[in-house]
Amino acid sequence: MKPPPFEYHAPTSVNEVCALLGSLDDPKILAGGQSLIPLLNFRLARPRHLVDINRVEGLDRIYERDGGIAVQALVRQSVIEDSELVARVCPLLSDAVRLVAHRVIRNRGTVCGSIAHADPASELPAVLLALGGSVVAHSARSQRVIPAGELFAGMFETSLEPQELLAEAWFPAFAGKHAIFEESRRHGDFALAGVVRADKELALFGVASTPVLADPHDPTRGLEPSGDIEASPEFRLHLVKVLTERAFAA
Ligand SMILES: Cc1cc2nc3c(=O)[nH]c(=O)nc-3n(C[C@H](O)[C@H](O)[C@H](O)COP(=O)(O)OP(=O)(O)OC[C@H]3O[C@@H](n4cnc5c(N)ncnc54)[C@H](O)[C@@H]3O)c2cc1C
């Protein structure tokens, strides 16, 4: 399939990105393209304008700030995987990123793109939630910090405005007990269900319309996962219980 027609923009600065997002009718940011390009090709997304941020200067840094680690919008998932800084400051993020798809996809896919895309079965949004991280959103008019607890609004939906660039994600430093476990049909597939443990915090993914925090003693309370060809709701609930036990035994 070929994508529907769109106008292509290739800004080279954050200011230019924000100006385009603020002035164009129905723009969409293109980062690694690992989710957006398939959606375009299947014609499940039909933006009028594509704003490609890959040529923007100064958006590809990982750096320490405020007792944590900031990951800018063009940092590829494979760079996180290989980063000694991330392994030292936030090893849970290193572990989690290895579960995202396959290395070739991680070579292009970005951490911020995964968070902005807000797939409920994605690992990185659940890690951001479990750790109590946040994102920084830039627009032509303002800059604001959105805590993870206020970011994930629904399936593939965030509280980012269409004119906002997710400029960086911030993960608190965390060296406590941690684990991420998931079950998928094949290596590299999206999870049928998954759990993230950060000390006493537990976040679940793949079992609701957004990642959710849960009580480690009763992780399935209030959960109503949907069923599909891959897994029934009952099987997903079973997975949550088993994976939670494993995470807290680890
Ligand atoms: C075969 C396959 C398997 C996969 N398996 C997994 C998996 O197991 N787990 C997982 O989490 N993901 C998986 N993915 C998705 C992959 O990780 C994507 O890289 C990620 O979801 C999106 O990152 P991206 O940089 O490619 O974003 P893009 O595809 O470029 O964009 C995705 C969406 O986010 C928006 N966006 C991107 N960057 C920004 C930004 N900085 N600010 C605002 N909006 C932005 C775009 O406008 C678009 O709506 C898989 C993909 C494939 C093709």
The ligand as an SDF file (V2000), in Angstrom:
LIG
                    3D

 53 58  0  0  0  0  0  0  0  0999 V2000
    7.3450   -5.0620   13.8290 C   0  0  0  0  0  0  0  0  0  0  0  0
    7.2350   -4.0120   14.9010 C   0  0  0  0  0  0  0  0  0  0  0  0
    7.2130   -4.4270   16.2130 C   0  0  0  0  0  0  0  0  0  0  0  0
    7.1060   -3.4880   17.2160 C   0  0  0  0  0  0  0  0  0  0  0  0
    7.0990   -3.9270   18.5300 N   0  0  0  0  0  0  0  0  0  0  0  0
    7.0180   -3.0240   19.5230 C   0  0  0  0  0  0  0  0  0  0  0  0
    7.0280   -3.4420   20.8890 C   0  0  0  0  0  0  0  0  0  0  0  0
    7.1470   -4.6200   21.2170 O   0  0  0  0  0  0  0  0  0  0  0  0
    6.9110   -2.4760   21.8520 N   0  0  0  0  0  0  0  0  0  0  0  0
    6.7910   -1.1320   21.5240 C   0  0  0  0  0  0  0  0  0  0  0  0
    6.6840   -0.3020   22.4310 O   0  0  0  0  0  0  0  0  0  0  0  0
    6.7970   -0.7050   20.2490 N   0  0  0  0  0  0  0  0  0  0  0  0
    6.9130   -1.6090   19.2430 C   0  0  0  0  0  0  0  0  0  0  0  0
    6.9200   -1.1620   17.9490 N   0  0  0  0  0  0  0  0  0  0  0  0
    6.7990    0.3010   17.6890 C   0  0  0  0  0  0  0  0  0  0  0  0
    8.1900    0.9590   17.6700 C   0  0  0  0  0  0  0  0  0  0  0  0
    8.8140    0.8250   18.8800 O   0  0  0  0  0  0  0  0  0  0  0  0
    8.1450    2.4760   17.3580 C   0  0  0  0  0  0  0  0  0  0  0  0
    9.4630    2.8420   17.2390 O   0  0  0  0  0  0  0  0  0  0  0  0
    7.5660    3.4140   18.4090 C   0  0  0  0  0  0  0  0  0  0  0  0
    6.2960    3.0220   18.7580 O   0  0  0  0  0  0  0  0  0  0  0  0
    7.3770    4.8270   17.8280 C   0  0  0  0  0  0  0  0  0  0  0  0
    8.5750    5.5150   17.7770 O   0  0  0  0  0  0  0  0  0  0  0  0
    8.9910    6.2610   16.4100 P   0  0  0  0  0  0  0  0  0  0  0  0
   10.1220    7.1340   16.7440 O   0  0  0  0  0  0  0  0  0  0  0  0
    9.1860    5.2400   15.3420 O   0  0  0  0  0  0  0  0  0  0  0  0
    7.7000    7.1710   16.1260 O   0  0  0  0  0  0  0  0  0  0  0  0
    6.9010    7.4700   14.7770 P   0  0  0  0  0  0  0  0  0  0  0  0
    6.4500    6.2130   14.1620 O   0  0  0  0  0  0  0  0  0  0  0  0
    7.6730    8.4180   13.9350 O   0  0  0  0  0  0  0  0  0  0  0  0
    5.6510    8.2470   15.4030 O   0  0  0  0  0  0  0  0  0  0  0  0
    4.6740    7.5670   16.1750 C   0  0  0  0  0  0  0  0  0  0  0  0
    3.6180    8.5820   16.6630 C   0  0  0  0  0  0  0  0  0  0  0  0
    4.1750    9.4320   17.6710 O   0  0  0  0  0  0  0  0  0  0  0  0
    4.1710   10.8080   17.2310 C   0  0  0  0  0  0  0  0  0  0  0  0
    5.4580   11.3660   17.6480 N   0  0  0  0  0  0  0  0  0  0  0  0
    6.6930   10.8150   17.4360 C   0  0  0  0  0  0  0  0  0  0  0  0
    7.6350   11.5720   18.0110 N   0  0  0  0  0  0  0  0  0  0  0  0
    6.9870   12.6090   18.5850 C   0  0  0  0  0  0  0  0  0  0  0  0
    7.4290   13.7340   19.3530 C   0  0  0  0  0  0  0  0  0  0  0  0
    8.7180   13.9190   19.6490 N   0  0  0  0  0  0  0  0  0  0  0  0
    6.4900   14.6170   19.7950 N   0  0  0  0  0  0  0  0  0  0  0  0
    5.1660   14.4310   19.5200 C   0  0  0  0  0  0  0  0  0  0  0  0
    4.7030   13.3860   18.8090 N   0  0  0  0  0  0  0  0  0  0  0  0
    5.5990   12.4930   18.3560 C   0  0  0  0  0  0  0  0  0  0  0  0
    3.9890   10.7670   15.7230 C   0  0  0  0  0  0  0  0  0  0  0  0
    3.3680   11.9400   15.2340 O   0  0  0  0  0  0  0  0  0  0  0  0
    3.1090    9.5230   15.5680 C   0  0  0  0  0  0  0  0  0  0  0  0
    1.7670    9.8450   15.8510 O   0  0  0  0  0  0  0  0  0  0  0  0
    7.0230   -2.0880   16.9160 C   0  0  0  0  0  0  0  0  0  0  0  0
    7.0820   -1.6760   15.5710 C   0  0  0  0  0  0  0  0  0  0  0  0
    7.1790   -2.6190   14.5670 C   0  0  0  0  0  0  0  0  0  0  0  0
    7.2410   -2.1420   13.1580 C   0  0  0  0  0  0  0  0  0  0  0  0
  1  2  1  0
  2  3  1  0
  2 52  2  0
  3  4  2  0
  4  5  1  0
  4 50  1  0
  5  6  2  0
  6  7  1  0
  6 13  1  0
  7  8  2  0
  7  9  1  0
  9 10  1  0
 10 11  2  0
 10 12  1  0
 12 13  2  0
 13 14  1  0
 14 15  1  0
 14 50  1  0
 15 16  1  0
 16 17  1  0
 16 18  1  0
 18 19  1  0
 18 20  1  0
 20 21  1  0
 20 22  1  0
 22 23  1  0
 23 24  1  0
 24 25  2  0
 24 26  1  0
 24 27  1  0
 27 28  1  0
 28 29  2  0
 28 30  1  0
 28 31  1  0
 31 32  1  0
 32 33  1  0
 33 34  1  0
 33 48  1  0
 34 35  1  0
 35 36  1  0
 35 46  1  0
 36 37  1  0
 36 45  1  0
 37 38  2  0
 38 39  1  0
 39 40  1  0
 39 45  2  0
 40 41  1  0
 40 42  2  0
 42 43  1  0
 43 44  2  0
 44 45  1  0
 46 47  1  0
 46 48  1  0
 48 49  1  0
 50 51  2  0
 51 52  1  0
 52 53  1  0
M  END
$$$$
